[in-house]
Amino acid sequence: MTDRLAVNEHYLNRVVAVAESAGVEATEDIVTGNGIKLVAKGARIDARSKDRLLQHKLLKPLETTVRVVDGIGSRPIDRVADELLSKHALLAGVCGRLTARVVTGAMRDLRLSTPLESLLSIYAAQGPAKLEHAVGVSLLSAAMAYDLPDGSDKGLHTLMVAGLAHDVGELYIDPAILQAGLHLSAEQWKHVAAHPIVAAHVLRDMPGAGAKVAEAVQYHHERLDGFGYPHGLRGALLPISGQVLALAEVLMGLIESGRSPGVRAAIAVKLIPGEVNRELLGRVCRAAGVAAASDASEGALAPPLSVDELAAQVSDLQATLERVRGMQEGIAAQARAGSAALKELLTLAVERCHRIHLAFTSSGLDTHRPDELRERLAAMESGVHLEATTVLREVRWRLREVKREVRLRAERLAPEEGALVRQLIDQAAGRATADTGIAEARPSND
């Protein structure tokens, strides 16, 4: 979406699909940049409108000139929030009882503009759990921000709206790329990684959203250590609104991923120091401990791997981490001899891998004696065995995340440096040939 007055085909396809069930109408005459009326005010948008809208650049963005007739207004977001709070111990724990009451009250009073409500209605129509995801991120973001030392109810509106709208950029991506479990090429991943920018572009001038909402949305995949996307912002350059929204989406992803979200969150927070605001991380850590106990008491724990499977996978993971550690001196030498961009990328990657290795070591699974490990695993109680399985899965996911981001950023380097980075990735993975696939999203159970 390089020209905001050009209609994005993927967005329009989704509008037309929603029009078939809920109805979509023009809130004013839809006019081309040179004054030709394409759709009259009050007329329905349908498949017959599609070609006309795609062939022209518009005087106003299509997003601000259409209304979903039967949109999310029929399901108040405060009720959705209450349902989520009663259903998910981790979410309720992170929000806190009193703060959750403040935020849900603010949600009850929230009045979305027609363009924003329609955009969210189109997003919610993309899947049965989309609205719950958006409301969950909104609730978590607003609650965490409200309880920060400099937080107040003045920032609730921005974080609530940003949470609701954080993923609307997905509407502008080819749906084939967004299929769950799909391994993407670097080129395809670029489209996915750009969705925060696209969303911010749409929201910045949209009534009911604005610059502060757009800023939070644009940075919701950034991390404090500079290893997020799409800009790779680091430290103080990353606004607190973006930090809060980023953590809220991570948490909602854990909640939605299946069973034992409390256990997974307790493990995950050990892997992300340096990436997330410390105060927020401490809050999540406390809530995760309570939620993990609730998971266990309610029998909601995910089944662990067998002893033999876990031992084999731990050995493989340990071998990978040891290869990476053994490569650090050579990587440092390559960084010193390369460009500033190469040095920054390799330094970030080594720092991230070092933190992952430390977290893995602290789990007690890091042993160089497979027989000893197998005996130790066999003697574990079921709860400890589950935690070991969760550690393994989370560490593996984190390493894949590092690989994906390094490979993506390597494409911005000079060709010879990009080739060097890809070679280092293959060496770290113990392969002689490159794997060009980039995992699109955290798998639900791995």
Buried (B, 14 or more C-beta within 10 A) or exposed (E): BEEBEBBBEBBBBBBBBBBEEBBBBBBBBBBBEEEEEBBEEEEBBBEEBBEBBEEBEBBBBBBBBBBBEEBBBEEBBBEBBBEBBEEBBBBBBBBBEEBBEBBBEBBEEBEBBBBBBBBBBBBBBBEEEBBBBBBBBBBBBBBBBBBBEEBEEEBBBBBBBBBBBBBBBBBBBEEEBBEEEBEBEBEBBBBBBBBBBBBBBBBBBBEBBBEBBBBBBBBBBBBBBBBBBBBBBBEEEBBBBBBBBBBBBBBBBBBBBEBBBBBBBBBBBBBBBBBBBEEBBEBBBBBBBBBBBBBBEEEBBBEBBEBEEBBBBBBEBBEBBEEBBEBEEEBBEBBEEBEEBBBBBBBBBBBBBBBBBBBBEEBEBBBEEEEEBBEBBEEBEEBBBBBBBBBBBBBBBBBBBBBBBBBBBBBEBEEEBBEBBBBBBBBBBEEEEEEEBBBBEBBEEE
